[in-house]
């Protein structure tokens, strides 16, 4: 992204922006660097009219003029990530900066404010000269008044202070170490619809190829008329499901004071390097979130599908135990009534320095049921009992659990644990 205003080079605030974008925290994301430069340039050059979500999408992310910010949340998602990266910079490499850069929530302007001076350990000399007698006489009353004011402020604030409650098991593993982003990757509904149009299975490698995302790699790469308009819409927008929103709501509720570290992303925005940089939550099965393919070889219960869009999906039990079934078939399609299945899995990242939580249902009802299951303390306790553990383990304990839900007209109802497995890295 080219520099638009060279005269800013001598501005101390712009020099700070350059130091930030050159820091280690920003080296893995060119988009975040471009975004910060754009926001800062427009702010410093007095052009707030360009700091809209739509304009950011065009200028930074190359969106078309007619793109919809309702359907495409790229700008909002990246600004949220940028806030976290700025916080990370000023807590680390930039801890000695004299200025702080912030992007207030609900706005896209860049705020520059002086950093709070650190407490000095050097004793401050006290003047010993004679003080006026009137000040000496008033001093006890001033101190008493200050004591009353500070006591009143503390009392008024007490009810509003949120207790520091750590996330419960199994989410606790995602926030270890603390103060590290947890990326929640929601399903790609567009991908699900493109699979139905193409009627072909898709690998993660194919999903990541630009040709597939643009529609050029489909069985009919040159659609016309209404089909062409549908394909253009699917390849250029980001959609997810209601079930994923339920899961995100559950995660935010359970994360407590750590919820600000949750970063919501579409599976289209993820890069393979991200799988080793942060802790993850993957929402959806391989047929709606292809990133699950990356971890599928570690799972005992794996999603299977015959003819795409025509055959019911099911979980294959690779190593059945006594009393287990070899396969678990769910709903024929979303919105119907009957049994559906989901798995809840906690796995180690490939580099051994993090964890990934996978919540995948055969249909949307199953995925929603997985989120609702974790939301209840009673269910989490039953899951711990089934796995033979108690409390919150000091080190992440990896597992997968198959759960069953009874869906009625598209809504999951009762859930139960069908089978569990401990996973040894």
C-alpha positions in Angstrom: 0.0 0.0 0.0 1.6 3.2 -1.2 2.2 6.2 1.1 -0.4 8.8 0.2 1.0 11.8 2.1 4.8 12.0 2.1 4.7 15.2 4.2 3.7 13.0 7.2 7.2 11.5 7.4 8.4 14.3 9.8 5.4 13.9 12.0 6.3 12.2 15.3 2.9 10.5 15.4 3.5 9.0 11.9 7.0 7.9 12.9 5.3 6.0 15.7 3.0 4.3 13.2 6.0 3.3 11.2 7.7 1.8 14.3 4.5 -0.2 15.1 4.1 -1.6 11.6 7.8 -2.6 11.6 7.5 -4.4 14.9 7.4 -8.2 15.2 3.8 -8.2 16.2 2.8 -6.9 12.8 5.1 -8.9 10.6 2.7 -11.8 9.9 -0.2 -9.6 8.7 0.3 -7.2 5.8 -3.4 -6.4 5.9 -3.2 -5.1 9.5 -0.2 -3.0 8.6 -2.0 -1.5 5.6 -5.1 -0.9 7.7 -3.2 0.9 10.5 -1.4 3.1 7.9 -4.7 4.0 6.2 -6.5 4.9 9.4 -3.6 7.0 10.7 -3.0 8.8 7.4 -6.6 9.8 7.1 -6.8 10.9 10.8 -3.6 12.9 10.6 -4.5 14.5 7.3 -7.9 15.5 8.6 -10.1 13.4 6.3 -12.6 11.7 8.6 -15.1 11.4 5.8 -12.9 8.5 4.4 -13.0 6.6 7.7 -16.1 4.6 7.0 -16.4 0.8 7.0 -17.3 0.9 3.3 -14.4 3.1 2.3 -12.0 1.0 4.4 -13.2 -2.1 2.5 -12.5 -0.5 -0.8 -9.2 1.1 0.0 -7.5 -1.6 2.1 -9.2 -4.8 1.2 -9.9 -4.2 -2.5 -13.6 -4.5 -2.4 -15.9 -3.4 -5.2 -17.7 -0.1 -4.9 -21.1 -1.9 -4.6 -20.1 -4.4 -1.9 -22.3 -4.7 1.1 -20.9 -4.1 4.6 -23.8 -6.0 6.0 -22.8 -9.2 4.2 -19.0 -8.6 4.3 -17.5 -7.9 7.8 -13.9 -7.8 6.7 -13.3 -4.2 7.8 -14.9 -4.8 11.3 -13.1 -8.0 11.9 -9.7 -6.6 11.0 -10.2 -3.4 13.0 -11.0 -5.6 16.1 -7.8 -7.6 15.4 -5.8 -4.3 15.0 -7.0 -3.1 18.5 -5.6 -6.3 20.0 -2.3 -6.0 18.1 -1.9 -2.4 19.3 -2.5 -3.5 22.8 0.1 -6.3 22.4 2.7 -3.8 21.0 2.4 -1.3 23.8 2.6 -4.1 26.3 5.8 -5.4 24.7 8.1 -3.8 22.2 6.4 -0.4 22.6 6.2 -0.2 26.3 8.7 2.7 26.4 6.9 4.8 23.8 5.9 8.3 24.9 2.7 8.1 22.9 -0.1 5.5 22.8 -2.1 4.7 19.7 -5.7 3.6 20.1 -8.7 3.0 17.9 -11.8 3.7 20.1 -14.6 1.0 19.9 -17.3 2.1 17.5 -15.0 4.4 15.5 -12.3 4.1 12.9 -10.3 7.3 13.8 -6.8 6.9 15.2 -6.3 8.4 18.7 -2.9 9.5 19.8 -2.5 10.1 23.5 0.5 10.6 25.8 1.6 7.4 27.6 1.1 7.4 31.4 4.5 8.1 33.1 5.9 5.1 35.0 6.2 5.4 38.8 9.6 6.7 39.7 11.7 4.9 42.3 13.8 8.1 42.9 12.8 9.8 46.2 11.3 13.3 45.5 13.0 15.9 47.7 10.6 17.6 50.1 10.8 21.3 50.7 11.5 22.1 54.3 10.8 25.8 54.1 8.3 27.4 56.5 4.7 26.9 55.4 2.0 29.5 56.0 0.2 28.9 59.3 -3.2 29.0 57.6 -2.2 26.0 55.3 -0.9 24.0 58.3 -4.2 24.6 60.2 -6.2 23.5 57.2 -4.1 20.4 56.4 -6.0 17.9 58.7 -9.3 19.0 57.3 -8.1 18.6 53.7 -6.8 15.1 54.5 -10.0 14.2 56.1 -12.0 15.4 53.1 -9.8 13.5 50.7 -10.2 10.3 52.8 -14.0 10.7 52.7 -14.1 11.4 48.9 -11.8 8.4 48.1 -13.8 6.1 50.4 -17.1 7.2 48.7 -15.7 6.6 45.3 -14.4 3.2 46.2 -17.8 2.3 47.7 -19.7 3.5 44.6 -17.4 1.6 42.3 -17.5 -1.7 44.2 -20.8 -3.1 42.8 -19.8 -2.4 39.2 -16.4 -4.2 39.4 -16.6 -7.5 37.5 -15.2 -10.5 39.4 -12.1 -12.0 37.8 -13.6 -15.4 37.0 -11.4 -17.7 34.9 -13.0 -19.5 32.0 -14.2 -23.0 33.0 -12.9 -26.3 31.6 -12.4 -27.1 28.8 -12.2 -23.4 27.6 -9.5 -22.7 30.1 -6.9 -24.4 27.8 -7.6 -21.8 25.1 -6.6 -18.9 27.4 -3.3 -20.5 28.5 -1.0 -18.5 28.3 -3.2 -15.6 29.2 -3.5 -12.3 27.2 -3.2 -14.1 23.9 -5.8 -13.9 21.1 -8.2 -16.8 20.7 -9.4 -17.0 17.1 -13.0 -18.3 16.7 -13.3 -19.5 13.1 -17.0 -19.8 12.1 -18.3 -21.8 9.2 -18.4 -20.6 5.6 -22.0 -20.9 4.4 -21.0 -19.8 0.9 -18.6 -22.8 0.8 -21.5 -25.1 1.7 -23.7 -23.7 -1.1 -20.9 -23.9 -3.6 -20.4 -27.6 -2.7 -24.1 -28.2 -3.5 -23.7 -26.4 -6.8 -20.6 -28.2 -7.8 -21.7 -31.6 -6.3 -18.0 -32.5 -5.7 -16.1 -33.1 -2.5 -13.6 -30.3 -1.6 -10.2 -30.7 0.0 -8.6 -27.9 2.1 -6.0 -27.3 -0.6 -8.8 -26.8 -3.2 -10.8 -24.6 -0.9 -7.8 -22.3 -0.4 -7.1 -21.9 -4.1 -8.2 -18.6 -5.7 -9.7 -20.5 -8.6 -12.2 -22.3 -6.4 -13.2 -19.2 -4.4 -13.9 -17.3 -7.6 -15.9 -20.2 -9.1 -13.4 -20.9 -11.9 -12.6 -24.3 -10.5 -16.2 -25.6 -10.4 -17.8 -28.1 -12.7 -19.4 -25.2 -14.6 -16.7 -22.5 -14.5 -18.6 -20.1 -16.8 -22.2 -19.8 -15.6 -24.5 -17.4 -17.2 -27.6 -15.4 -16.3 -29.0 -15.9 -12.8 -26.5 -18.7 -11.9 -23.6 -16.3 -12.7 -25.1 -13.6 -10.4 -25.5 -16.2 -7.6 -21.9 -17.4 -8.1 -20.6 -13.8 -8.0 -22.5 -13.2 -4.7 -21.2 -16.4 -3.2 -17.6 -15.8 -4.1 -17.6 -12.2 -2.9 -19.4 -12.3 0.4 -19.0 -13.8 3.9 -21.9 -15.6 5.4 -22.3 -17.9 8.5 -25.1 -19.7 10.2 -27.4 -19.1 13.2 -25.9 -22.1 14.8 -22.5 -20.5 14.7 -23.8 -17.3 16.3 -25.2 -19.5 19.2 -21.8 -21.0 19.7 -20.0 -17.6 19.6 -22.5 -16.3 22.2 -21.7 -19.3 24.4 -18.0 -18.8 24.1 -18.3 -15.1 25.0 -20.4 -15.9 28.0 -18.0 -18.6 29.3 -14.9 -16.5 28.6 -15.8 -14.0 31.3 -13.1 -11.4 31.7 -11.1 -12.9 28.9 -13.8 -12.4 26.2 -12.0 -9.4 24.8 -9.3 -11.7 23.6 -11.8 -13.6 21.3 -11.4 -12.7 17.7 -14.2 -13.8 15.4 -13.1 -14.8 11.8 -14.6 -16.4 8.8 -12.9 -19.5 7.6 -12.1 -17.7 4.4 -9.9 -15.2 6.3 -7.7 -17.9 7.9 -4.2 -18.6 6.7 -2.3 -21.9 7.4 0.3 -20.0 9.4 -2.5 -18.9 11.8 -2.8 -22.5 12.9 0.5 -22.3 14.7 0.3 -18.7 16.0 -2.8 -18.6 18.2 -5.3 -20.8 20.0 -8.3 -21.7 17.9 -12.0 -22.6 18.0 -13.3 -24.2 14.8 -17.0 -24.1 14.5 -18.6 -26.5 12.0 -17.7 -29.8 10.2 -15.4 -30.2 7.2 -18.5 -29.7 4.9 -18.9 -26.2 6.3 -15.5 -25.3 7.7 -12.7 -27.0 5.7 -10.1 -26.1 8.4 -11.4 -29.1 10.3 -9.7 -31.3 7.7 -6.3 -30.1 9.1 -7.0 -31.9 12.4 -9.2 -34.7 11.2 -6.5 -37.4 11.3 -6.3 -36.9 15.1 -10.1 -37.7 15.6 -11.7 -41.0 16.1 -15.2 -39.8 15.0 -14.9 -38.4 11.5 -17.6 -37.0 9.3 -18.4 -38.9 6.1 -20.6 -38.1 3.2 -21.6 -40.0 0.0 -22.9 -37.9 -2.9 -22.6 -34.3 -2.0 -26.0 -32.8 -1.3 -27.9 -36.1 -1.8 -26.5 -38.5 0.8 -27.1 -38.0 4.6 -23.8 -37.3 6.5 -22.7 -39.5 9.3 -19.8 -39.9 11.8 -17.6 -42.9 11.2 -16.3 -44.5 14.5 -12.8 -45.6 13.5 -12.1 -47.7 16.6 -15.4 -48.9 18.1 -15.5 -49.9 21.8 -17.9 -52.4 23.4 -21.4 -51.1 22.9 -20.4 -48.5 20.3 -21.9 -48.3 16.8 -19.6 -48.1 13.8 -21.6 -45.2 12.3 -23.8 -42.5 13.7 -26.3 -41.1 11.1 -27.9 -37.7 11.7 -30.6 -35.6 10.1 -31.1 -35.8 6.4 -31.1 -32.1 6.1 -31.1 -29.0 8.2 -34.6 -28.0 9.5 -36.0 -31.5 9.9 -36.8 -33.4 13.0 -35.0 -36.3 14.5 -31.6 -37.3 15.9 -28.5 -35.4 15.0 -24.9 -35.8 16.2 -22.0 -33.5 17.0 -18.5 -33.8 18.4 -16.7 -31.6 20.9 -12.9 -32.0 20.6 -9.9 -30.4 22.3 -6.7 -31.0 20.4 -3.1 -29.7 20.6 -1.8 -27.5 17.8 0.8 -29.0 15.5 3.6 -27.0 17.1 2.7 -28.2 20.6 2.2 -24.6 21.9 -1.5 -24.2 21.9 -4.9 -25.8 21.7 -7.8 -26.0 19.3 -11.4 -26.6 20.3 -13.6 -28.1 17.5 -17.4 -28.0 17.7 -18.8 -29.9 14.6 -22.3 -31.1 14.0 -23.5 -33.2 11.0 -26.1 -30.5 10.5 -26.5 -27.0 11.9 -28.7 -28.5 14.7 -25.8 -30.6 15.9 -23.4 -27.7 15.9 -25.8 -25.5 17.8 -26.3 -28.4 20.3 -22.6 -28.6 20.9 -22.5 -24.9 21.9 -25.6 -25.3 24.1 -24.1 -28.4 25.7 -20.9 -26.5 26.8 -23.0 -23.6 28.1 -24.4 -25.7 31.0 -22.1 -26.4 34.0 -24.0 -29.7 34.6 -23.1 -30.9 31.1 -19.5 -30.0 31.5 -19.4 -31.9 34.8 -21.0 -35.0 33.2 -18.4 -34.8 30.4 -15.5 -34.7 32.9 -17.0 -37.7 34.7 -17.2 -39.6 31.4 -13.6 -38.8 30.7 -12.5 -39.7 34.3 -11.2 -36.2 35.2 -12.1 -33.6 37.8 -11.6 -29.9 38.3 -9.4 -27.9 35.8 -6.2 -29.9 34.9 -3.0 -28.0 35.3 -2.0 -29.0 31.7 -4.5 -29.3 28.8 -6.2 -32.7 28.7 -7.1 -33.5 25.2 -10.3 -35.4 24.3 -13.2 -35.8 21.9 -16.8 -36.5 22.8 -19.7 -37.6 20.6 -23.0 -36.1 21.7 -26.6 -36.7 20.5 -29.4 -34.2 20.3 -33.1 -34.6 19.5 -34.1 -31.9 17.0 -37.6 -30.6 16.6 -38.3 -28.6 13.4 -34.7 -27.4 13.2 -34.2 -26.6 16.9 -32.0 -28.9 19.1 -33.6 -30.1 22.3 -32.3 -32.6 24.8 -28.6 -33.6 24.5 -26.7 -36.6 25.8 -23.1 -38.0 25.7 -22.8 -41.0 23.5 -19.0 -41.8 23.6 -15.8 -40.2 24.7 -12.1 -40.7 23.9 -9.0 -39.3 25.5 -6.4 -38.1 23.0 -2.7 -38.5 23.8 -0.5 -36.0 21.8 
